[in-house]
Amino acid sequence: MEKLREKNERLGQPFEYNIVLIGFMGVGKSTISKKLSEICSMDVVEMDQLIAQREGMSIPEIFETYGEPYFRDLETNLLIEMQSKRNVIISCGGGVPMREVNVKEMKKNGKVILLTAKPETIMERVKDSHDRPLLENNKTVEHISSLMELRREKYEAAADIIIETDHKSTVEICEEIITRARA
Ligand code: S3P
């Protein structure tokens, strides 16, 4: 970890752009953002967390009270707002790259990193949580797998860099992000 921090310092910082992490629910965007922010001394904007904080309710409550389109508009507005920032890590909710306008916004000042994992890995990571309305009543590898397939094309089209996360440690993934984003 110390070595990685030194390596990042040698490579020169700050980033002149934002690091935008995208990927399926449970792929590890929040965990990676947190570690990357420690290594690179960058702030993190955790989109879901900020939206929930501003609305004063959880993501499932927002879905239930106002519906999904309302939540998706909040995501778009937040991304637009983020364009005034530089050198921050933006951890996107899994559905953000589905809207073309969102992808356009994130690409304005950001390098877009897609994290991927196998459906079985995702299942392991989400099975005990209850904060994802789109999985709540259908937490199966089959459902995850088919939703992932539906989203794959848009995820890949949005990405500047694609990083597989299966069988890699958090630090290894961060190292790969730093090396490839700097290249
Ligand atoms: C969603 C992903 C969630 C959250 C909401 C919808 C999605 O974020 O924004 O439940 O459509 O994939 P995470 O990817 O952080 O779980």
Residues whose N, C-alpha, C, O or C-beta is under 5 A from the ligand:
A	BS01	S3P	G23 F24 M25 G26 D48 I59 C92 G93 G94 G95 D131 R132 P133
